[in-house]
Every structure is written in C-alpha cells, then in structure tokens.
Amino acid sequence: MDIKDLLIKDAMIMDLQATTKKAAIDEMVQKMYDAGRISTIDTYKEGILKREAQTSTGLGDGIAMPHAKNSAVKEATVLFAKSKNGVDYESLDGQPTYLFFMIAAPEGANDTHLQALAALSRLLIDPDFVAKLKAAETPDQVQATFDAAEKAKEAEEKAEAQAEEKIKDTNRRYIVAVTACPTGIAHTYMAEDALKKKAKEMGVDIKVETNGSEGIKHRLTDEDIARADGVIVAADKKVEMNRFNGKELVNRPVSDGIRKPEELINLALSGDAPVYHGNSEDTSANEEKSDNGTLGQRIYKDLMNGVSHMLPFVIGGGIMIALSFMIDQFMGVPQSELANLGNYNQIASWFNQIGGAAFGFMLPVLAGFIASSIADRPGLIAGFAAGALANAGGAGFLGALIGGFLAGYVIIFLKKLFKNLPKSLEGIKAILFYPFFGLMITGFLMLLVNVPMKAINDGLNGFLTGLSGSNAILLGALLGGMMAIDLGGPINKAAYVFGTATLASSVAQGGSIVMAAVMAGGMVPPLAIFVATRLFKNKFEKSQVDAGLTNIVMGLSFVTEGAIPFAAADPIRVIPSFVVGSALAGGLVGAVGIKLLAPHGGVFVVLLLSHPLLYLLFIAIGAIVSGVIYGLVKKPVVK
C-alpha cells in the first residue's frame, strides 16, 4: 500500500478555518467522518485527545501529526489539512502550525498500513518537501508532491542500505539509537530519520532501531552495541535497556529525537553522558527511573500497577463468593444457619472455596506488583510476602499497600548496596541476595508496620460494619461524587480502590455498601449523557446524539470513561452536572444500605446486590438528574 492510497482527496482540507487547537481537531475529525473513514466521531476524537494529553503532536516547523488507532476507524486514512494563517496548536517549538496530517489507523491495522504511515512520517523530515506542500493549492498537487517524494525516498533508502555494509570498515565515530513512541506510528520513524539525517551531516555513522507498530526493525546486535561510542534512547515507552549495560547512554523523550538530534548526538559522543547500569536479573525491558515524571506520578503509576493486577482476583473471587450466597439462599438456609451463608449447601461451599482462594491472593498480588513496578522482578517476592503478612496480621488493604511500597524500596536499597560486588557474584544477586535479604528486611519491617495498621484497619472495618444513617449517606455521596469528578482519573481511581479495599473485610457481612455506592456513582455519567442527548436533541450535534446510544451501554457496564469526550469538550458545565447525579445515587445507596460483593460488572452483577431493583432505581434517578442539569446548562449547537 502506497501513501497515495491513504491520502485520499475526499479527506483533504485545503483551507482550514480553525484558529485554535480544539477547533482544528474538531474540524478535521468532522471531515474524516464526512469522508466515511470513521464510524463515530466521539470514539475517534477520544483517541486523538488521549494522544495529545501525552504530549503535543505539534512537532514544530509548522507541522502537526495528530493520530489515533481505535475501533472507530473504518479504513486507514491520512487527512491532509492546510491553514493559511496558522493555528496555535501548542507545538513543541511554540510556533504556529500550517500543515496537518491526521492519521487514522484501524484497531487491527496490518503491516502494510503501518509501513505506509511510517513512510509518511519520514517524508516530513525533508524541509524541501514541506515547502512544496505549503505551496500546493489543490488535492491533485498534494498527491503529486507525495508521489515524487516517495520515489526519491525509496532510491535514498537503497543507497543507505548499501552504505550500511561499509560502516564497519570506517574509522568514523559510531553511535547506536533506539526510537519508540506509545502508538508507534509517527514519532518513532520521524525521530529515526531526524537522527540519521543529522548524523550524516555531522560525519557520524549511526544505526537506529525502531520499536513501532510494525514491531522491532533494524534490531541492534551485540556487535553493534559493543562497537558504539555512545547510545541514544529516544523513547516514550519501555524498551529493552539491559543490553546497554556499561555504555554511555542518553535517555530522552522521542520528541527530543525529532527536535534535538544534534544535541543528542553531541552528548552521546561527548564522554559526559551517564553510564547505564543494567540489572543482571532482568533481561527484558528495564526503564530508567529518572525520566518517569514527578514523585506523585511515579507513586500513582506504581499503585495502579498493583491495583490492575489485583482486580481480576477480586472480581472473579468476589463474584464466586456472591454466587455461593445466592445458591444457599435459593436452596434454603435455616435462620439459625445464616452466619454460615455460602457454606451451608455443598454446591454453595464449592463456589465459596473457589472464590475464597482467588480472594486470598488479593493483598499479596497488590503488594507484589506495586513492589515489582518500583524494583522490577526482584521486588515480587518481598512484595508478595509483605501482602501475605499484612493479610495474616490483620493490617488489611492499607497494610498491604504500605508493604508493597516498602518492599519495592527495600530492593532499591539492596541494589545500591550490592552495586559494587565483584563481577563473579553478579549472577547470584538475583537468585540469592535480593530474595533473602529483601524478604528478611521487608518481613521484619512488616511485623512492626502491622501493629499500628491493624488498629487503623480494625477501626475502619468497625466503622464500615456499623455504617448507617447519616454516615452512610455522606460517605456514599462523597464516593459517588468522586467517581464523576475526573472520569477514570486519579480521584475516580482513589474512590474505586477504596471501594475494592472494603470488599475483603465485608465478605462475611454479605458485601460492601461502599462498593455499591462507588459503582452506582460510576455508572451515572455515561447514562446521564444518554438522558441529555434524548431530552435535549437540539443542543447536540447528530454525532453526539448517536454517541448517546453508545453511552447507555457503557453506563450499564460501569465504564465511566464513556463520558470523557463530552466532559473534555465542555468541562465547566459537564463535570458539575455529573457530580450532582453521581453523589445523589451514591447517597441513596448508602441511605438504604445496599451491599455489593462484586467490584465490577454493572447490570451484569445486579442480582448479586442486596436490593437490585432499588439499586437500579437510584442509578436511574442520578442519571436523570445529571442529564437534565447538563441539558439545561448546555449551550445550543451553533449551526
């Protein structure tokens, strides 16, 4: 597939009217929809905005390449747009953007699509090519410019391939590089070409490995790395790092590979770049921790790594235990045996045993994967042990959470402590020193931590067990409202994690009121979108009205993130509307004391609730209130 097959005339805007980034994205996405290349505006736009939130795709030099790869894309397409006056697109160089290439890749994009998109990225490095595009006045001229440039690029690549074999015979300086971005469509290959072009100008030989959607191309060999005078890693995602152990290495974002290739090459050859020290125990993908954001961002990432691995155990185990209760109730349990609910009948007991086995892994998995996020694989054993000790010692979820971070940083301390061991002992660190000393230090620290954490956990459990009246209403409203504030962001996740934490101590009581309030609050925002788009159709575009139908499915499935495109477009009006309805639903759940054992599932686990019909009614009330408020405060669509 050639670029001209992706760059269709129907998806070109030769005179972009937008003057702001938001308006430019809206205009281009609408054109993509009008050309029949995407099925839904909101889903595709959500992918575009999600990529922009990572870092601006305004690459500088008047070029922007917004891109998304998701289920809304019918056929791989590159939309070309040109602005005469320029758009403030928050570009990396702070200058206006004149040329736009909006890339749409299907979720299952094949290699030919990805190769064509990568070729497009490479062409945009050439300033002469960009100048010709700026001068183009018609779609035919745009396509002709690409055809000519693509043929010239193919000839250049053949010449480069022949020259690469001669590199080993020269005495010139030689460096190796790796480029990678999260989507692997554009920035990966633009950084590759920028580094190659600048190295050629500087008289430096270079080999660049790309970690893109096509997979790993031009993989660096041990011989390449050993011979290199320096290493450049321009990446925004995890790449294999341990192979560079002992080499001077420059680790930067992929955008620096595009914008600052000369600076990276000079630093890699200067002798001042830091020497990378890999971990002999980890032959997979290691990351340098220095470029992972602020302390708060790293803590959040580590916590979410633990929670994401824990949730399958909680969800599967919780539903199995809830089913054991339902089976016992269905088969009949005497009033005197209610304390043994879930174990009275043999079939129910089997369900309970299986669910309990999965549930028992909740705290060790949480702590283990928090620790592994901090210290890689050596953190797993210390983290798992910390979680198990928190469970056995009564410290509960909070104890396991602290134990996971404790275990991770104990291993980091041990890595520094054993850093200067003789090379002959390198192999034994991972299989003896880290497991033994990590387990011993973490274990004794957890025995100390368990004492105060057990008291806190017992107090919290006592409060939750006796939760009723105004306390239950206030807590339910608070957590329900938190679920709607940032729709899957840190505040939403904090409420959800707190809800799942209460499940471990509420099994015997038949479920958690807190978890029920959290799920109700999270289901309201997408359902509110459905209500608003039905009752106030004149205030929404047709694509938004269509998206309302999608949101009813997401809301019923407890996928709060379905409302993100609407919130991102008008947060001042949308978020408060959501918070009111979600807090109302959560408060009503708390007032009645509805309990839930499953931490996810939406309507699919409604029968596992203590009062399923009331629960659905409260969610409907919250959604209607939010939807009506949103519809009333929203400005009508300007035709």
Protein Blocks (a to p, Z undefined) as FASTA:
>chain_A
ZZklmmcfklccfbdfbfbfklmmmmmmmmmmmnopafbfklmmmmmmmmmmmpccbegj
hiacdddddfklmbdcddddddfkbpaehpakopacfbdcdddddfklcfklmmmmmmmm
mmmmpmklmmmmmmpcbfklmmmmmmmmmmmmmmmmmmmmmmmmmmmmpcbdcddddddd
fkommmmmmmmmmmmmmmmmnopacddddddfnopehiacfklmmmpgbdcdddfbdcdf
klmgoiacddddfklmmmmmmmmmmmmmnopaccddddfklmbdcddfklnopfklmmmm
mmmmmmmmmmmmmmmmmmmmmmmmmmmmmnopafklmmmgoilpmklmmmmmmmmmmmmm
mmmmmmmmmmmmmnommlmmmmmmmmmmmmmnonommlmmmmmmmmmmmmmmmmmmmmmg
cfklmmmmmmmmmmmmmmmmmmmmmmmmmmmmmmmmmmmmmmmmmgghjllmmmmmmmmm
mmmmngopaklmmmmmmmmmmmmmmmmnopafklmmmmmmmmmmmmmmmmmmmmmmmlpc
fklmmmmmmmmmmmmnopaklmmmmmmmmmmlmmmmmmmmmmmmmmmmmmnopacfbfgh
ijmlmmmpfblmlmmmmmmmmmmmmmmmmmmmpccddZZ
